């Protein structure tokens, strides 16, 4: 493997949406700046959700605007609907992320809409991009949650995942993100589903979003990388969870994922010591949160060389 | 994959050798009995090391003798030399495990012998088995430590690993165990080295022993399973470490490894709820130790079915 891998930080969105405490705008911006300086090229910096329900994202405009000033960084923002997308467009963000649930039960629990209604909302986001004349400048990422099963309804049909992915692309998605929102994915399933998505969507970048709820986050990244996936979501220290995934105490640990990908011969551009130094700071800013991960504790092996060396 | 996988518990040896507290013989036997009742077919129950240095193993004879009474269980014991092997043979154990270090530096630090001297010791163990007339009744497992790198010397040549494995088999080993003693292994390296060992030792059972020090334990099991390995070491709750592997706070978590293998379509015969109930007890017996793992915290997915179903 002589290509590179792309790790996207989602801790400032997926990681923060359920924290008990608070994180100041200044600390968020320091996190973003120092992570960009450590080589992270893409960060989901905020979420354009209703501020009343998620006061942690009340500074969405300020964070997005400041993140856009950082050279070499692609900041993106999550939106649950067209209203949020318009707000995201207004900040100047060049990438906006939307997520639909493959599981009907999860869709209803999470956003009180059916999967079909959520697809209509994506069409509205695409239309809003066109109305704002942003087709050529703003990338729309189309995420699909609960692709590997759902804590509420159990199994999710693989054909449904493929159909939703194809519909999203037909509507205008520039990237498809396949998510294991609840930590149900396992390696053979990961290889099968990502191979299926890649075969159907040859010209679209495909990203993977795993949670480490059942310990298989890194094994799943390795499996996805094996079939050709090169874009992965993760969060510093594994910060994050999901309200409808009991015990789902974390995204994949960013620094561990970077280490894994480097060992697989896929350069990430990440400076691990800088990233770990930043993690230590973020831990002090969020003292009530649980941070996970092995590389921050054990360090890299003595004979370790990043893949780009 | 329609075969099954074999998970061997090493917590009573690798897990206990460095604990701060103590574990009574009665608790050890309860651990062994309840784990056997949960479907674990092989347990490394003790170590025949000098009791003065490792008082935790002063009850080696008693533990081995009692474990031999459990129907359906294959108990084994570790020995560092021929003297320990003779003691193990005397208990009636049908399987005795020996480990040599591929890394010279690790061998000297761990047992104050060169790798070549340790190989001579294995020849002495084989000879002692013959002298006791046990060639047909006692299995000798030949483990190779630090096959994926060493915290002291760094890189370990893969050809050296293959040569040591072949020498062990030529001397009389019935099984070869390839160990990542210090948690340096990564998936592509695992696939390469195990494929190399399997190609050279076609008729010998090959086992894998990973540590989760850098978070890749389960990814490495998945990688080894992919190239055909079906025997894996792990310890309940990931208990264990290595004196010459700083920060090496754990074997692969047994219950998580069982879950992973089942998701890969490889039945393990393990009853996960029983295993997790036992883990809760062992945690109370060893309150100073750090227990890891995801399945014990998050539970199995809603749509989970063991591979044998």
Interface residues (C-beta under 8 A of the other chain):
Chain A: X149 X150 X151 X152 X153 X154 X155 X182 X183 X184 X186 X187 X188 X189 X212 X213 X214 X215 X216 X218 X219 X221 X222 X223 X246 X247 X248 X249 X253 X256 X259 X260 X263 X264 X265 X293 X294 X295 X297 X298 X299 X300 X301 X302 X303
Chain B: X149 X150 X151 X152 X153 X154 X155 X182 X183 X184 X186 X187 X188 X189 X212 X213 X214 X215 X216 X218 X219 X221 X222 X223 X246 X247 X248 X249 X253 X256 X259 X260 X263 X264 X265 X293 X294 X295 X297 X298 X299 X300 X301 X302 X303
